[in-house]
Amino acid sequence: MAWQTPKTNWGQPGQTVPGATDFNRIEGNTHYLKDEIDSHKAEYMAFKEDTENLISDIENFITDSEYQTPTIS
């Protein structure tokens, strides 16, 4: 569902009682926003998983004894 520009003239003469089209627009915009959030959430979760895997790889590389910095005594 596409975004519809919200009504901004509430409270002006003849614009105080919302009608069916107002509620349909509001409901449609609500669905649109939820879909947008869900799509970005999926992108975020994929990015988060990739980042966690990269961090794990770096930690494994650092703790690998072959690549540890020698200790100076």
Secondary structure per residue as TSV (DSSP state, phi and psi in degrees):
chain	resnum	aa	ss	phi	psi
A	1	M	-	360.0	138.6
A	2	A	-	-85.6	152.7
A	3	W	-	-69.2	137.0
A	4	Q	-	-117.1	134.3
A	5	T	-	-57.6	126.6
A	6	P	-	-65.0	153.3
A	7	K	-	-77.1	134.5
A	8	T	-	-122.1	5.4
A	9	N	-	-107.3	31.5
A	10	W	T	-61.6	144.6
A	11	G	T	90.6	-11.1
A	12	Q	S	-82.0	158.4
A	13	P	T	-52.2	129.3
A	14	G	T	80.0	2.4
A	15	Q	-	-124.3	26.3
A	16	T	S	-96.2	-21.1
A	17	V	S	-112.2	117.1
A	18	P	-	-68.3	142.6
A	19	G	-	-105.2	-176.4
A	20	A	H	-59.6	-40.4
A	21	T	H	-65.4	-33.2
A	22	D	H	-64.8	-46.1
A	23	F	H	-66.3	-37.9
A	24	N	H	-63.9	-41.4
A	25	R	H	-63.8	-45.5
A	26	I	H	-61.9	-45.3
A	27	E	H	-64.6	-41.8
A	28	G	H	-62.5	-43.0
A	29	N	H	-65.8	-34.6
A	30	T	H	-63.7	-44.2
A	31	H	H	-63.7	-41.3
A	32	Y	H	-59.4	-47.2
A	33	L	H	-64.0	-39.7
A	34	K	H	-62.7	-43.3
A	35	D	H	-61.9	-40.8
A	36	E	H	-62.1	-45.5
A	37	I	H	-62.1	-45.6
A	38	D	H	-61.4	-41.2
A	39	S	H	-66.9	-39.9
A	40	H	H	-71.4	-31.3
A	41	K	H	-64.9	-41.5
A	42	A	H	-63.0	-42.1
A	43	E	H	-62.6	-43.3
A	44	Y	H	-62.8	-43.5
A	45	M	H	-64.4	-39.0
A	46	A	H	-64.8	-43.3
A	47	F	H	-62.9	-42.5
A	48	K	H	-61.7	-43.7
A	49	E	H	-64.4	-43.6
A	50	D	H	-61.0	-41.6
A	51	T	H	-65.6	-43.7
A	52	E	H	-62.8	-38.8
A	53	N	H	-65.4	-40.4
A	54	L	H	-64.1	-43.8
A	55	I	H	-61.1	-42.7
A	56	S	H	-62.1	-42.9
A	57	D	H	-61.8	-42.3
A	58	I	H	-65.0	-43.8
A	59	E	H	-61.7	-41.8
A	60	N	H	-64.7	-39.2
A	61	F	H	-63.0	-44.5
A	62	I	H	-66.4	-38.8
A	63	T	H	-83.2	-9.3
A	64	D	S	-65.4	124.1
A	65	S	G	-60.9	-26.7
A	66	E	G	-66.5	-25.5
A	67	Y	G	-110.9	10.1
A	68	Q	-	-74.9	146.7
A	69	T	-	-72.1	131.1
A	70	P	-	-63.7	144.9
A	71	T	-	-85.7	130.9
A	72	I	-	-97.1	125.0
A	73	S	-	-105.2	360.0
